[in-house]
Amino acid sequence: MSQVCQVTGRAPGFGNRVAHSNKRTKRRWNPNLQRRRYWLPSAKRWITLTVSAKGIKTIDKRGIESVAAELRRKGVRI
C-alpha cells in the first residue's frame, strides 16, 4: 500500500535522526494513514479511501460528494 493520502496528497517526510554524539542516520516520518469506507449516495455504493487524519477532517468538513468529485477530476479511480 502506498504511503500517500488520496485526499490531501500527504506523503512521508525524510530527514536525519541526530544522536547525542551528533551522529546522523536517515529516518522517515510516516503520515497517519487510515483505510476508511464511505457511503457515496450518488453512486449508491461504498468507496474505500486511504486517507490521513487531516484528510478525514477535510471529508467531514466538505462532504464526501465534494471530495469524490474532486478526486474524479484529478483522474483518481474510486
Residue, then its C-alpha position, 0 to 999 in steps of 0.5 A: m500500500s502506498q504511503v500517500c493520502q488520496v485526499t490531501g496528497r500527504a506523503p512521508g517526510f525524510g530527514n536525519r535522526v541526530a544522536h547525542s554524539n551528533k551522529r546522523t542516520k536517515r529516518r522517515w516520518n510516516p503520515n497517519l494513514q487510515r483505510r476508511r469506507y464511505w457511503l457515496p449516495s450518488a453512486k449508491r455504493w461504498i468507496t474505500l479511501t486511504v486517507s490521513a487524519k487531516g484528510i478525514k477532517t477535510i471529508d467531514k468538513r466538505g462532504i464526501e460528494s465534494v471530495a469524490a468529485e474532486l478526486r474524479r477530476k484529478g483522474v483518481r479511480i474510486 
